[in-house]
Amino acid sequence: MSPLLSQGINLLGAVLLMLAFAMLSQRRVLSLVHLFTMQGAILVVATAVVGYATGQPHLFVSAALTLVLKVVLIPIMLHRVIQRLEVRWDTEPLINIPTTMLIGILLVIFAFNLGLPIARFSSTVARGTLGIALACVLLSFMMMITRAKAIPQVVGFLSMENGLFFAATSATYGMPMVVELGIALDVLIGVLILGVFMFQIREQFDSLDIRHLERLKED
């Protein structure tokens, strides 16, 4: 295994982590979708590099599937939802940005400490990326719970799935193709359902704030 390729995979993982931080601090919904698209593109490159470094041809299929789904199809769907709903800004984070970033740094430290013992027993080409992948998952999950609007929560869910996919690719050289296809289909169906869900919230309450759903519970 070439050290250059291993360093390249670690570099791509670091870029994924930086994009996760950028998404955590982003208030503009349209920019959030752009960052998610960039994250998908980096994931495509990382998957292809791991496939080339390990001689695993199914990873190239995974990279192509990720390109179609997360770089092209899902961003187009999100852009159309944003245009239809005329949403541009997510102005109501539940926690202010400085506090959010501080908590994010603590989550990254926790993720690296959690992944370090596991990475020591790994023989894969980029075992150091496990901590990065866990950090991306935790940051995306935090973005989901600190945003009141529906669209940022959808993007956070998709970004969290990117982190899980990166962990599977770098730590285990990918999942069986049947499993990957099933997950890709589930993600696509999930986005479609969430799109319908957002339209229903907007039609009922003239807002995408999911806290309005408490009214239905009270009724």
PyMOL commands that set and color helices and strands:
alter all, ss='L'
color gray80, all
select helices_A, chain A and resi 3-25+29-54+58-85+97-120+129-145+150-172+177-205+210-218
alter helices_A, ss='H'
color red, helices_A
deselect
rebuild
show_as cartoon
